[in-house]
Amino acid sequence: MIACNPFQKSFFNKHFLFEESQYHHHTGFAIYDLEERQFLYQHDAEKYFTPASNTKIFTLYASLLSLGDSIPALKYLIQGDSLIFWGTGDPSLLNKNVHTNLRVLDFLNNNNFELYFSSDNYYDSHFGPGWAWDDYKYSYSAERSPMPIYGNLLEARKVGTSKSISINIPYFKRYFYLADTIYDTRSIVRNIGDNFLHYYPGRNKFDYSTPFHYSDYLFTQLLGDTLNKPVNLIRFQKPKNTKTLYSVPADSIYKVMMQKSDNFLAEQLLLLCSDAIGDSLRTTFTIQHIKESYLFDLPDEPIWRDGSGLSRYNLFTPRSVVALWEKIYQETGQERLFELLSVGGKSGTLKNYYKADPPYIYGKTGTLSNNHSLSGFLITKTGKILIFSYMNNNYPVSSSEIKPAMERFLWAIHEKY
């Protein structure tokens, strides 16, 4: 459906359809005038596409609705000489990619209580539905957990011709095994179901990050090593009268998720939302609640399965993505929202694209193999604010060949309006 006057239709057809036809893939596009509250143009905007990391737009909206200014770090209860605590899904503990805050460590360390950790409020799997099974070893596919530590990532580094490697978590030294051949292009490989790490020497230097396989026992061991005091594991249902400790500003998490497209932060945010809404950690609960309570009026029902967009089960339409952006804009206001987003030529995943002074694109990218999307806000030459969603699926080439056509088209809109 195309909602525009004949002059607009001619302009959009001339530019968009020319760019879109080159690789014979599936493309959907919608652009909306925020002030006039009407679509300027739509092309297959009612059709469903794999959004990839555009899914994080939905996660951002859920978080804005469910969480306050600060992230809840843990829930705790003091009984006698024991401090029992439960995770909320907060991903910030010793995570180098987010705002540094030592409140949790100080709280757990600066007391004389025996520490007990329970995960009995966690009802999720460590991987999302529709994730590729062989991505387990890559940093973009860290496992979900009730109380992450170190971003649930192990980092190993070898500098120059040094014969030794350094790791960010000393506890994992016991899991390293020396292999006798060079393995593929990676220097360290972990098996899918455990934390045994095989080091393949031969490369002069590397800086490598891989998820570790989470378990509650491993978490207590890592935290205990960090605190230099025992952390015990206990089965204990979380009661209603727990207290809450907060960690970092919420926007510091949102900004990294949206600009760096951090999958792990996105997944943990949906768990945080679940804890805030329903007092347990369950991704599907958050999704169902937000869909039924706040997204019932989208043009098309979102097929929403995870927080990050790693799942290929996610399906959204361009016009629904535009409608969601309008909701977020109304919820946050322009100044705060634009601070969270990638900016063309300036920051995040758009740093090397859509360059202009002043910037004209503020948004979120989404990329899986053979799929690339971009949506957000386009500032025109005359200062109009337009919301757009540009989704490409099933192209048989690299995304680097798709992006220039998208850039030419969006720049033409900037210049025209």
HUHU-V415729 format. One record per helix or strand. SS is the DSSP state (a for helix, b for strand). FROM is the first residue (numbers start at 1). TO is the last residue. Records with the same first field share a line. If there is no record, write none. Layout:
# HUHU-V415729
SS = FROM-TO  FROM-TO
This chain:
# HUHU-V415729
a = 6-20  52-66  103-109  133-135  139-141  150-152  170-175  216-227  250-260  263-278  283-294  318-332  334-340  348-350  399-416
b = 26-33  38-43  48-49  70-79  82-87  114-118  122-122  153-158  166-167  176-179  188-190  197-200  206-211  231-233  243-249  281-281  303-303  315-317  342-343  347-347  361-368  371-379  385-393
